[in-house]
Amino acid sequence: MVRAAILTIGNEVVSGDVPNTNATWLGQRLEELGVRVVLAATVPDELGAIGDFVRRERERVDFVIVTGGLGGTPDDITREALAAAFEVEQREVPELAADLRSRFPRHPDYAARWAQLPAGSRPLDNPHGGAPGFQIANVWVLPGLPTEMEAMFDAYADELRGPEPIAAWRRSYRTRESDIVQLLTGATVRWPQVRIGSYPRFLPEGPEVEVVLKSSDARALAEAVAWIEPALEAVAG
């Protein structure tokens, strides 16, 4: 199983001023590609916090996906933090700097700063924005703006693809978790390669539970669904 960790960077995300939609989108998209996300974290715009996460997690997973901090304001320090994490200097990528200067003639020197990447990095094109992303070793660094991040990720998605996609089955039932826990436990024992989750909600019309089964083993998932779906319907109606 290919595994990934997601790091979202930004004081505004840590404080709750901006919702962390990037982590949600990346988690769903990576599973479609057959990559299991084992950790998603958010840190402020601080060199130490970013560097500590990257140094630790890049040794534990196949990919670290980082978003945020690639603009040109004082709190955009992701390039510096990644250079420090890999113990390399920042170097201007000449052809990238020239391209940025030509694309942003009103502020050429401001834009060219985006080309100061950690030594050894591979620039990543930004189809919907200015600041490029970059890849260094198994760490992929993407913009924080969702439209830019999503477009950049999709442009390179095939390079992150796992051997088998992680398929999902989900249904909602008007019941309580306590009424179906034995069924969920039974399915977990029978099909250990299938991840089973239950997520309760309390609506004005009564309790509801969403049941989700996920697996990269298509046969095991189909067997588990064929067993649990009629059993849940019998209990919950």
C-alpha positions in Angstrom: 0.0 0.0 0.0 1.3 3.4 -1.0 1.0 5.8 1.9 1.0 9.6 2.2 1.0 12.4 4.7 -0.6 15.8 4.1 0.7 19.0 5.6 -1.4 22.2 5.3 0.6 25.4 6.2 -0.9 28.7 7.3 -1.7 30.8 10.3 -5.1 31.4 8.9 -5.8 27.6 8.7 -4.6 26.9 12.2 -6.7 29.7 13.6 -9.8 28.6 11.8 -10.1 31.8 9.8 -9.9 29.7 6.6 -11.5 26.2 6.4 -9.0 23.4 5.6 -10.7 22.3 2.4 -7.3 21.3 0.9 -6.7 18.4 3.2 -10.3 17.1 2.6 -9.9 17.3 -1.2 -6.4 15.8 -1.2 -7.5 12.9 1.1 -10.3 12.0 -1.3 -8.3 12.5 -4.4 -5.3 10.4 -3.1 -7.6 7.5 -2.3 -9.0 7.6 -5.8 -5.4 7.1 -6.9 -4.8 4.2 -4.6 -2.8 6.2 -1.9 -3.8 5.8 1.7 -3.4 9.0 3.8 -2.1 8.0 7.2 -1.7 11.5 8.6 -3.1 15.0 7.9 -1.8 17.9 9.9 -1.8 21.7 9.9 1.0 23.9 11.2 1.5 27.7 11.3 3.8 29.7 9.1 6.9 28.8 11.2 10.2 27.4 10.0 10.6 25.0 12.8 7.1 23.5 12.7 7.2 23.0 9.0 10.7 21.5 9.0 10.1 19.2 11.9 7.0 17.7 10.2 8.7 17.2 6.8 11.9 15.7 8.3 10.0 13.2 10.4 7.2 12.2 8.0 9.2 11.9 4.8 11.0 8.9 6.3 7.7 7.2 7.3 5.6 7.5 4.1 6.0 7.3 0.4 4.8 10.8 -0.3 4.4 14.0 1.7 2.0 16.5 0.2 2.5 20.1 1.4 0.2 23.0 0.6 0.5 26.7 1.3 3.1 29.4 1.8 4.3 29.8 -1.7 3.3 33.5 -2.3 5.4 36.5 -1.9 4.2 38.0 1.4 6.3 37.9 4.6 4.5 34.8 6.0 5.1 32.8 2.9 8.2 30.8 4.1 7.6 27.3 2.7 10.5 27.4 0.3 12.8 28.5 3.1 11.5 25.9 5.4 11.9 23.0 2.9 15.4 24.1 2.1 16.2 24.0 5.9 14.5 20.6 6.3 16.7 19.1 3.5 19.8 21.1 4.7 20.3 22.7 1.3 20.5 26.3 0.1 17.9 28.1 -2.0 18.9 28.6 -5.6 17.3 30.6 -8.4 16.1 28.4 -11.3 17.2 30.8 -14.1 14.7 29.7 -16.8 11.9 29.8 -14.3 12.8 33.3 -13.0 12.9 34.5 -16.6 9.5 33.1 -17.3 8.0 34.7 -14.2 9.5 38.1 -15.0 8.0 38.0 -18.5 4.6 36.9 -17.2 4.5 39.5 -14.5 6.0 42.6 -16.1 4.5 45.1 -13.6 6.4 43.4 -10.7 9.1 41.3 -12.2 11.5 41.1 -9.3 8.6 40.2 -6.9 7.5 37.3 -9.2 11.1 36.1 -9.7 11.4 35.4 -6.0 9.1 32.4 -6.5 12.0 30.8 -8.5 14.2 30.6 -5.4 13.7 26.9 -4.8 15.6 24.5 -2.5 18.6 23.1 -4.4 17.8 19.9 -6.1 14.1 20.7 -6.5 12.1 20.1 -9.6 9.7 23.0 -10.4 6.0 22.2 -10.8 3.9 24.2 -13.3 1.0 26.2 -11.9 -1.7 26.1 -14.5 -4.0 28.7 -12.7 -1.6 31.0 -10.9 1.9 32.4 -10.6 4.0 30.8 -7.9 5.3 27.4 -9.0 5.2 24.4 -6.8 8.2 22.0 -6.5 9.2 18.5 -5.8 12.2 17.5 -3.7 12.8 13.8 -3.0 9.4 12.4 -2.0 7.9 15.8 -0.9 5.5 17.6 -3.2 4.9 21.3 -2.4 1.7 22.9 -3.8 0.1 26.3 -3.5 -2.5 27.0 -0.8 -5.1 28.5 -3.0 -7.5 25.6 -3.6 -8.0 26.2 -7.4 -4.3 26.4 -8.0 -3.5 23.4 -5.7 -6.1 21.2 -7.3 -5.0 22.0 -10.9 -1.4 21.4 -10.0 -2.0 18.2 -8.3 -4.1 16.8 -11.1 -1.3 17.7 -13.6 1.1 15.4 -11.8 -1.4 12.9 -10.3 -0.2 9.9 -12.4 3.2 10.2 -10.7 1.6 9.6 -7.3 -0.7 6.8 -8.4 -0.7 3.6 -6.3 -1.2 0.1 -7.7 -4.9 -0.1 -7.0 -7.5 2.6 -6.4 -9.2 2.6 -3.0 -12.9 2.1 -3.7 -15.6 3.2 -1.4 -19.2 2.2 -0.6 -21.4 4.4 1.6 -25.0 4.4 2.7 -27.0 6.3 5.3 -29.5 4.6 7.6 -32.1 6.0 10.0 -30.7 4.2 13.1 -28.2 4.5 15.9 -24.7 3.2 16.1 -25.6 1.0 19.1 -28.2 -0.8 16.9 -25.7 -1.8 14.2 -22.4 -2.1 16.1 -22.5 -6.0 16.0 -22.9 -6.0 12.3 -20.0 -3.6 11.8 -17.8 -5.7 14.1 -18.8 -8.9 12.3 -17.8 -7.4 9.0 -14.5 -6.1 10.3 -13.6 -9.6 11.5 -14.7 -11.3 8.3 -12.9 -8.9 6.0 -9.9 -7.3 7.8 -8.7 -5.8 4.5 -11.8 -3.6 4.4 -11.9 -0.4 6.5 -15.3 0.1 8.0 -16.5 3.4 9.5 -19.7 4.7 10.9 -20.5 8.4 11.3 -23.6 9.4 13.3 -25.7 12.5 12.9 -28.6 13.7 14.9 -31.1 15.3 12.6 -34.5 17.0 13.5 -36.3 13.9 12.3 -34.1 11.5 14.3 -30.7 9.8 14.4 -28.9 8.8 11.3 -25.7 6.8 10.7 -23.6 6.9 7.5 -21.7 3.6 7.0 -18.6 3.7 4.8 -16.6 0.7 3.6 -13.3 1.2 1.8 -10.7 -1.1 0.3 -8.2 -1.5 -2.5 -9.2 -5.2 -2.7 -12.2 -5.0 -5.0 -13.3 -8.5 -4.4 -13.2 -8.2 -0.6 -15.1 -5.0 -0.8 -17.8 -6.5 -2.9 -18.2 -9.5 -0.6 -18.4 -7.2 2.5 -21.0 -5.0 0.8 -23.1 -8.0 -0.3 -23.1 -9.3 3.3 -23.6 -6.0 5.2 -26.0 -4.1 3.0 -29.0 -6.4 3.5 -28.2 -6.9 7.1 -28.2 -3.1 7.7 -31.5 -2.7 5.9 -33.0 -5.4 8.0 -32.0 -3.7 11.2 -32.5 -0.1 10.2 -35.2 -0.3 7.5 
